[in-house]
Amino acid sequence: MDQPTLRALLNRGDLGLRLITEQDDGVDRVLRWVHSSDLADPTPFLADDLALLTTGSQFRDGNEEDIAEYVTRLAAHGIVGLGFGTGVQQRDVPERLIEACADAGIPLFEVPYDTPFIAIARAHAEAIAAQTYARQTWALDTHRALAIAALRPRGLESALTELARRLDRWVGMFDASGVLVHEHPQKGVRADEINALTARATELLSRGTEAGQSLTLGTESFTLFTLGRTGHLRGLIGIGTASLDAQSRTVVTSVIAMAGLAVEQNEQLTIARRRLRTSVLESLLLDDPTLARHVLGSIPSAPIVVAIADSDASADALDQWWKRQRAGHGTMVLDADSDLGLTMVVTADDAGLFDELAASVGIRIGVSDPEDYEAFSRAHTQAGVALTQARSQEESAAVHYADTIATSILGVLATDEARLVAQSRLAPLHADGRDLEHSLRTWLAHDARIESAAEALGIHRHTLRARIADASRLLGMDLSSFPARAELWAALQTA
């Protein structure tokens, strides 16, 4: 039921009101109250969105300037409409008042002698009471319908759909990563608006604090509400309106609370599931899939690939991404926490999904070669080696173990500890100040051949021999032997 307006009063036959001004732009504005006054300047005592009734006693002298100033003050105060009671002080509505109201855009209507002002105020009060009762009844009925919807399969989605129907507005839910996972009506918002909403949802969720926000996109307005508590946001709900009345806000608040509780419960179930799957992973690392099949019922078909995500990856974002893959393509994934990071197992045919996952979520992933479950521990180790290689890259990516083999063993061994040892081992060369390191690199790159290395350096071969001898002395290494040269080359590559 719409809020009462001046038009609703004018349309009541029992009041006999007659609209006088030809322009009626203001008759559909919300009318909050009706008040009567014959003061020359009643504006200090008037509220907003009010219709004023007068008998015109303040106009008895017929001063046109007073009438014009009176109407100007009413217009500046935002009066919805002016009612003039005829037959009390003046038989007809003054022509100058009609002209002034028309110029100011204020709807002017005649109140016949037989209609008391109190009858108009009472009629409007009854309309407000009826509208309030209707909205309260709507709210109770809506709460009941939402409770029933929540008991259906996929209760949260059903409740959001019911909310959209009751509000007659678009309602959408975004997951923890800012992806739209449910909306009603389907395609109820243009694609460009969805993109803008997704960007704003991602921004709000990344802040990690509870928030509500209104925004306007073109001609459409939306209100966004985060789900979850500060530091643990689980998603966001958007509604296609910028404002809600008191009853609608009550309904929406209850849905937001219900949705927040639902996602928290799902989070607790997810934690329990992760613990169970961690135990399953421990059994798989023994290269025995028996327990995994017994506990989970089904696992990805062999051959499989094992992947490990970087430790700073959002578990919620990964979980939501795999949920969409399961819902859209029936993809089966076994995921569990390990010492190296979140471990994920899929059938070898789905190995390409890890490249999509890395790009979508913005993380680094190490991916193994295809293996059978009897070689699961080896695949897990391969994924860990590939993850180490992935961490050395600046951009998010999925690095496959086969690609790490194509690089070098030294690259895999280049840990922080190895780098520190190499830098300490080569420190005497840097202290010498003759750039002996460059000479050694060039010499080793030329297979320890003096002539070709000296030519590349642009120095005499005896000068290079002297530098190598000095380096041997400073490092305490016999560089005439291959093991010493190999150790030096490893240090130079790692430092």
Salt bridges, closest charged atoms under 4 A:
ASP14 OD2 - ARG12 NH2 2.91
ASP24 OD2 - ARG7 NH2 3.87
ASP28 OD1 - ARG7 NE 2.52
ASP41 OD1 - ARG73 NE 3.35
ASP49 OD1 - ARG29 NH2 3.16
ASP49 OD2 - ARG32 NE 3.03
ASP92 OD2 - ARG91 NE 3.40
GLU99 OE1 - ARG96 NH1 3.64
GLU110 OE1 - ARG18 NH2 2.54
ASP141 OD1 - ARG144 NH1 3.34
ASP141 OD2 - ARG166 NH1 2.58
GLU157 OE2 - ARG154 NH2 3.40
GLU162 OE1 - ARG165 NH1 3.73
GLU162 OE2 - ARG166 NE 2.97
ASP175 OD2 - ARG324 NH1 2.61
ASP192 OD1 - ARG190 NE 3.12
GLU193 OE2 - ARG190 NH1 3.21
GLU203 OE1 - ARG200 NE 3.82
GLU203 OE2 - ARG207 NH2 2.64
ASP245 OD2 - ARG135 NE 2.82
GLU264 OE2 - ARG229 NH1 3.11
GLU264 OE2 - ARG234 NE 3.52
GLU267 OE1 - ARG234 NH1 3.94
ASP310 OD1 - ARG391 NE 2.85
ASP316 OD2 - ARG234 NH1 2.94
ASP319 OD1 - ARG273 NH2 3.10
ASP319 OD2 - LYS323 NZ 3.56
ASP335 OD1 - ARG273 NH1 3.37
ASP335 OD1 - ARG277 NH1 3.33
ASP355 OD2 - HIS400 NE2 3.35
GLU371 OE1 - ARG378 NH2 3.06
ASP416 OD1 - ARG419 NH1 3.04
ASP432 OD2 - ARG434 NE 2.68
GLU437 OE1 - HIS430 NE2 2.53
GLU437 OE2 - ARG441 NH2 3.08
ASP470 OD2 - ARG434 NH2 2.79
ASP470 OD1 - ARG473 NH2 3.83
GLU487 OE2 - ARG425 NE 3.86
